[in-house]
Amino acid sequence: MDTLAPAIDIPGGPELGVARRPRRGAGLIAVNVAFALLAMLALVLTAPAMATAAPTDDFVDVLFGHSYYDAVRGLHEAGVVDGYPVEGGTEFRPDNPLWRSQFTKMILGALEVQVTEDAWRDDAPPFGDLEPDPTDNLSPHDYIAEAARRGITYGTGATTFSPYNNISRVQLITMAVRAARAMKPGALTDPPTGYTGSLPGFDSPDHAANLRLAEHSGLLAGLRDYGPGWDPWHNASRGEAAQVMWNVYRVAGGTRPALVMVDDFSDPASGWSDKALANSSVGYSQGRYAITLLKPGVSTWSARDITLSDATIEIDAAPAPGQGKTEYGVKFRLQGNGDCYQVTLGSDGSAGLWRVMDQARMALIPNQTFAAVKKDGTNHLTITFQGDRFSVWVNNVLLGAATDAVFPSGLFALYASSSLDSMGATVNFDNFRIWSVPPES
């Protein structure tokens, strides 16, 4: 029972202007950035039978003056990238492409995500274009399944992953952005409103925001010929992968934020309210945390007694299907009178960031429909708040950033609301994570 901040239900759904918002969790990840990222690069950027050249040896095809000399040499001097033995030395082969499955394995290894043989289930495979999973090898099936489960990578279609297709530049960049954010939340710098970067005509709903964020944050520095005319859909090369991941290492290196809280809601004693209210109920249900609204036009939240000022919050949130319009999300910097900031997601694919005062909402990121927000299924929500700056991500796509300084700290809460034309609603939350955000220097 949450005695300091109990669950509260109040009349009034979205039409009455009461805010709410979801957060989504990524898995618990223990990372030593300087070594874990580089260690996995060895698995993907090296040949199956790698040479054992000394770290100080040069690659005969990446000599001083080569576009990727600094990145490849930096990784090589760390002792993690070797190459292909040839007569007269060792080649790195920077122009060779990478498979999607190889890069997926690299990202999980870089994040030190534990992958087990049961990640992939042949009776319920996440994708249908792989043969049955061999039980003596985690690659590629179990890496792909784990990456898909954590929202690090998605398929090329509803049931396909295309594991042996070459990864494109923009797919690589999107995964690099996710990796940087997972290793050090808040390390990347959100671009200002209206920022278009070097490729203003690139408008992919899945990748454009990540491309702009990567460029603005320095992850694309040093890429050969990057700028107008550079094709984001071209196959990524080993050299480009080395450059981008070297940039990730430098940008996201240093002390990792502390993991303040982890909750997969499997333990009914983890501290959330579990009770029936007049118009709703909140509590643990089958390994998740459920908010159930028993009638139309009801808003309910359940808060925890942890005060936060700066943090990154992640959570999975999924409204039950077939229940009319539902609004749900996470409140943060929640005050005793209910004032707060809140991110709301809608079952119509909408999302917004609000400041809530006296039950009235002021938009900080205007509510609108986003391609990244799933109308059905689970949405992965990430929010970073640091000082007066906020950024909101859904399914690893940046929806927007804003500034506001009214509430410097407060509690956090899970939230759901049923519309006036529904018979009620249920929203399930899972995989909750809170990371600290280092104070600005």
C-alpha positions in Angstrom: 0.0 0.0 0.0 1.3 3.4 -1.0 0.7 5.5 2.1 2.4 8.7 1.1 0.8 8.9 -2.4 -2.2 6.7 -2.7 -4.0 5.9 -5.9 -6.6 8.5 -6.7 -9.6 8.3 -9.0 -11.5 11.4 -10.0 -14.4 12.0 -12.4 -13.6 13.5 -15.7 -11.8 11.9 -18.7 -9.9 13.5 -21.5 -12.8 15.8 -22.4 -12.5 17.4 -18.9 -8.9 18.3 -19.4 -7.2 16.0 -16.9 -3.7 15.0 -18.0 -2.0 11.6 -17.9 1.0 9.8 -19.3 2.9 6.5 -19.8 6.5 5.5 -19.4 8.2 2.5 -20.7 11.0 0.4 -19.5 14.1 -0.9 -21.1 15.8 -3.9 -19.5 18.2 -3.6 -16.7 21.5 -2.9 -18.4 24.8 -2.8 -16.6 27.3 -1.1 -18.9 30.9 -0.3 -18.7 30.9 2.1 -21.7 34.6 2.3 -22.3 35.0 -1.5 -22.6 31.6 -3.1 -23.2 30.9 -1.1 -26.3 34.3 -1.8 -27.7 34.2 -5.4 -26.7 31.2 -6.1 -28.8 32.5 -4.2 -31.8 35.1 -6.9 -31.9 32.4 -9.5 -32.5 30.8 -7.7 -35.4 33.6 -5.6 -37.0 36.1 -8.5 -37.2 36.2 -11.5 -39.4 34.9 -14.9 -38.2 38.5 -16.0 -38.0 40.3 -12.9 -36.9 44.0 -12.1 -37.2 46.0 -11.7 -34.0 47.9 -8.6 -35.0 49.3 -6.5 -32.2 47.1 -3.5 -31.3 49.7 -1.1 -32.6 49.8 -2.6 -36.1 48.3 -0.6 -38.9 45.8 -2.1 -41.3 47.2 -2.0 -44.8 43.9 -0.7 -46.2 43.3 2.0 -43.5 46.6 3.9 -43.3 47.2 7.4 -42.1 45.0 9.8 -44.1 42.2 7.4 -44.6 38.7 8.8 -43.8 38.2 6.3 -41.0 41.8 6.1 -39.8 41.1 7.7 -36.4 38.0 5.6 -35.7 39.5 2.3 -36.8 42.9 3.0 -35.2 41.2 4.0 -32.0 39.2 0.8 -31.8 42.3 -1.2 -32.9 44.5 0.4 -30.3 41.9 -0.6 -27.7 42.6 -4.2 -28.7 39.1 -4.9 -29.9 39.1 -4.6 -33.7 41.3 -6.8 -35.9 40.8 -7.8 -39.5 41.6 -10.3 -42.3 45.1 -11.6 -42.7 46.5 -11.0 -46.1 50.0 -11.2 -47.6 52.0 -8.3 -46.2 49.7 -7.5 -43.2 46.1 -7.2 -42.1 43.1 -5.7 -43.9 40.2 -4.1 -42.1 38.1 -3.9 -45.3 36.2 -0.7 -44.4 34.0 -0.8 -47.5 32.5 -4.2 -46.7 28.8 -4.2 -45.6 27.3 -5.6 -42.4 24.2 -7.8 -41.9 21.3 -6.7 -39.8 21.7 -9.6 -37.5 25.4 -8.8 -37.0 24.7 -5.2 -36.0 21.9 -6.4 -33.7 24.3 -8.7 -31.9 26.8 -5.8 -31.6 24.3 -3.5 -30.0 23.2 -6.0 -27.4 26.8 -6.9 -26.6 27.7 -3.2 -26.3 24.9 -2.7 -23.8 25.8 -5.9 -21.9 22.3 -7.2 -22.2 22.2 -10.8 -21.1 20.9 -13.0 -23.8 19.8 -16.6 -23.1 18.9 -19.6 -25.2 15.2 -19.2 -24.3 14.9 -15.6 -25.7 13.7 -17.1 -29.0 10.7 -19.4 -28.8 10.0 -21.5 -31.9 6.4 -21.8 -30.8 6.0 -18.1 -30.6 8.7 -16.5 -32.8 8.8 -12.7 -33.1 9.5 -13.0 -36.8 8.7 -15.7 -39.3 11.6 -15.5 -41.7 14.2 -17.5 -39.7 14.6 -21.2 -39.6 14.1 -23.0 -36.2 16.4 -21.9 -33.5 19.5 -24.1 -33.0 19.9 -24.8 -29.3 23.7 -24.6 -29.4 24.1 -21.1 -30.6 22.6 -17.8 -29.5 23.2 -16.1 -32.8 21.3 -14.9 -34.6 17.9 -16.0 -33.2 18.2 -15.2 -29.5 19.9 -11.9 -30.1 17.2 -10.8 -32.6 14.4 -11.9 -30.2 16.0 -10.1 -27.3 16.6 -6.9 -29.3 13.0 -7.0 -30.5 11.6 -7.5 -27.0 13.5 -4.5 -25.7 12.6 -2.2 -28.6 16.2 -1.8 -29.7 15.4 -3.0 -33.2 12.3 -3.7 -35.3 11.6 -5.9 -38.3 11.5 -5.0 -41.9 7.8 -6.0 -41.9 5.0 -7.2 -39.7 6.5 -10.7 -39.6 10.0 -10.3 -41.1 13.4 -9.3 -39.8 15.6 -10.0 -42.8 18.5 -11.1 -40.7 20.9 -11.6 -43.6 20.1 -8.4 -45.4 22.8 -5.7 -45.3 21.9 -3.0 -42.7 21.4 0.4 -44.2 23.1 3.6 -43.0 19.9 5.0 -41.5 19.1 1.7 -39.7 22.6 1.7 -38.2 22.2 5.3 -37.1 18.9 4.7 -35.5 20.3 1.7 -33.5 23.3 3.8 -32.6 21.0 6.5 -31.2 19.2 3.9 -29.1 22.5 2.5 -27.9 23.8 5.9 -26.8 20.5 6.6 -25.0 20.6 3.3 -23.3 24.2 3.6 -22.2 23.9 7.1 -20.9 20.4 8.7 -20.8 20.7 12.4 -21.5 24.0 12.1 -23.2 22.6 13.1 -26.6 21.5 16.7 -27.2 18.0 17.3 -28.5 18.1 19.6 -31.6 16.3 22.9 -31.4 12.8 23.4 -32.9 13.0 23.6 -36.7 16.4 21.9 -36.9 16.7 20.1 -40.3 20.4 19.1 -40.3 22.2 18.4 -43.5 19.5 16.3 -45.1 16.3 18.4 -44.8 14.5 16.4 -47.5 14.8 13.1 -45.6 11.4 12.5 -44.0 11.2 8.9 -43.0 8.8 8.6 -40.1 10.9 5.8 -38.5 14.4 7.4 -38.9 14.3 11.1 -39.7 14.2 12.3 -36.1 17.0 9.9 -35.1 19.1 11.1 -38.0 18.7 14.7 -37.0 19.4 13.9 -33.4 22.5 11.9 -34.3 23.9 14.7 -36.4 23.2 17.4 -33.8 24.8 15.2 -31.1 27.9 14.5 -33.1 27.3 10.8 -33.8 27.8 11.4 -37.6 31.0 13.4 -37.3 33.6 12.1 -39.7 31.3 10.1 -42.0 32.7 10.3 -45.5 30.7 12.6 -47.8 28.0 13.1 -45.3 25.8 16.0 -46.5 23.5 16.8 -49.4 23.5 13.9 -51.8 24.5 11.3 -49.1 22.0 8.4 -49.4 20.7 7.3 -46.0 19.4 4.1 -47.4 22.7 2.9 -48.9 24.3 -0.1 -47.3 26.3 0.8 -44.2 30.0 -0.2 -44.4 32.3 -1.6 -41.7 34.2 1.7 -41.8 31.0 3.7 -41.3 30.0 1.4 -38.5 33.4 1.9 -36.9 33.1 5.7 -37.2 29.6 6.0 -35.8 30.2 3.6 -32.9 33.5 5.4 -32.1 31.5 8.6 -32.0 28.9 6.9 -29.7 31.8 5.8 -27.4 33.1 9.3 -27.2 29.8 11.0 -26.8 28.2 8.5 -24.4 31.4 7.6 -22.5 32.1 8.4 -18.9 30.1 7.7 -15.8 26.8 6.0 -16.4 23.8 7.4 -14.6 22.7 5.4 -11.6 19.7 3.1 -11.9 17.4 4.5 -9.3 14.6 2.0 -9.6 13.7 -1.2 -11.5 10.2 -2.7 -11.3 8.8 -5.4 -13.6 5.7 -5.6 -11.3 6.3 -9.3 -10.7 6.5 -8.7 -6.9 3.2 -7.5 -5.4 5.2 -6.0 -2.5 7.3 -3.6 -4.6 5.5 -0.6 -3.3 2.6 0.3 -5.6 -1.0 0.7 -4.4 -3.2 -2.4 -4.9 -6.8 -1.6 -4.1 -10.3 -1.0 -5.4 -11.5 2.6 -5.5 -15.0 4.0 -6.1 -14.7 4.2 -9.9 -11.6 2.2 -10.6 -9.1 -0.3 -9.4 -5.3 -0.3 -9.4 -2.9 -3.2 -8.7 -0.6 -6.0 -9.8 -2.0 -8.3 -12.4 -0.2 -11.2 -14.1 3.2 -9.7 -13.8 2.1 -6.2 -14.8 0.5 -3.2 -13.1 -3.0 -2.5 -14.2 -5.2 0.5 -13.9 -8.9 -0.4 -14.6 -11.5 2.3 -15.1 -15.0 1.0 -14.3 -17.1 3.6 -16.1 -16.8 6.4 -18.7 -15.1 9.6 -18.0 -12.9 8.5 -15.1 -9.3 9.5 -14.5 -7.0 7.6 -12.1 -3.4 7.7 -11.1 -1.2 5.7 -8.8 1.9 7.5 -7.4 5.0 6.3 -5.6 6.7 8.0 -2.6 9.9 8.7 -4.5 10.7 12.4 -5.1 12.6 13.2 -8.3 14.0 16.4 -9.8 16.2 15.2 -12.7 15.8 11.7 -14.1 15.1 9.5 -17.2 12.0 7.4 -16.9 11.1 4.4 -19.1 8.0 2.2 -19.1 5.9 -0.1 -21.3 2.3 0.8 -21.5 -0.5 -1.0 -23.4 -4.3 -0.2 -23.3 -6.5 -3.2 -23.6 -8.0 -3.4 -27.2 -11.6 -2.6 -28.1 -12.5 -0.2 -25.3 -12.9 3.1 -27.1 -10.6 6.1 -26.7 -8.2 5.7 -23.8 -5.6 8.2 -22.6 -2.7 7.0 -20.4 0.8 7.9 -19.4 3.0 9.1 -16.6 2.9 12.1 -14.3 6.2 13.4 -13.0 7.3 16.2 -10.6 3.8 15.6 -9.1 2.8 18.0 -6.4 0.6 17.2 -3.4 -2.4 19.1 -5.0 -2.2 17.1 -8.2 -0.2 19.7 -10.2 2.5 18.1 -12.3 4.0 17.6 -15.7 2.5 14.7 -17.7 3.0 12.9 -20.9 -0.1 11.5 -22.4 -0.5 8.8 -25.1 -3.9 8.1 -26.7 -5.3 4.9 -28.2 -5.8 7.0 -31.4 -2.0 7.3 -31.9 -1.7 10.8 -30.3 0.8 12.1 -27.7 1.6 15.3 -25.9 3.5 16.8 -23.0 1.6 19.0 -20.6 1.9 21.2 -17.6 -1.1 20.5 -15.3 -2.2 23.1 -12.8 -5.6 23.2 -11.1 -6.7 20.3 -13.5 -6.1 22.6 -16.5 -3.5 21.6 -19.1 -1.1 23.8 -20.9 0.7 22.1 -23.9 4.5 22.0 -23.8 4.6 19.6 -26.7 1.2 20.0 -28.5 -1.0 16.9 -28.6 -1.0 15.4 -32.1 -0.9 12.1 -33.9 2.5 10.6 -34.3 3.4 7.7 -36.6 5.6 6.3 -33.8 2.7 5.9 -31.4 1.0 2.5 -31.7 -2.8 2.5 -31.6 -2.8 -1.1 -30.7 -0.2 -3.0 -28.7 2.6 -1.9 -26.3 4.2 1.5 -26.5 7.7 2.1 -25.1 7.9 5.5 -23.5 11.0 7.4 -22.4 11.1 10.8 -20.8 14.2 12.7 -19.7 13.8 15.8 -17.5 16.8 17.8 -16.5 16.4 21.2 -15.0 13.9 23.1 -17.1 14.4 20.8 -20.2 12.3 17.8 -21.2 12.4 15.4 -24.1 9.9 12.7 -24.9 10.4 9.5 -26.9 8.0 6.8 -28.0 9.3 3.5 -29.4 12.7 5.1 -29.6 11.5 8.0 -31.8 11.9 11.5 -30.5 8.5 13.2 -30.4 9.8 16.6 -29.2 11.5 18.7 -26.6 10.4 21.6 -24.4 11.4 23.8 -21.6 9.5 24.8 -18.4 10.6 25.6 -14.9 7.4 25.7 -12.8 7.8 22.4 -10.9 11.5 21.7 -10.0 10.8 18.3 -8.3 8.0 16.0 -7.2 6.7 12.4 -7.2 5.8 10.3 -10.2 2.7 8.4 -11.0 1.1 6.0 -13.6 -2.1 7.3 -15.1 -5.1 6.3 -17.2 -8.4 7.9 -18.3 -11.5 6.6 -20.0 -13.4 8.7 -22.5 -17.1 9.6 -22.1 -18.1 7.4 -25.0 -16.5 4.2 -23.5 -17.7 1.7 -21.0 -14.4 1.9 -19.1 -10.9 0.9 -19.9 -7.8 -1.0 -18.7 -4.2 0.0 -19.2 -1.3 -2.4 -18.3 2.2 -1.1 -17.4 5.4 -3.1 -17.3 9.2 -2.8 -17.2 9.6 0.4 -15.2 13.0 2.0 -15.0 14.3 5.3 -13.5 17.8 6.5 -14.2 19.5 9.5 -12.6 20.6 12.4 -14.8 23.9 13.9 -13.9 23.7 17.6 -12.9 24.7 20.0 -15.7 28.2 21.3 -15.4 
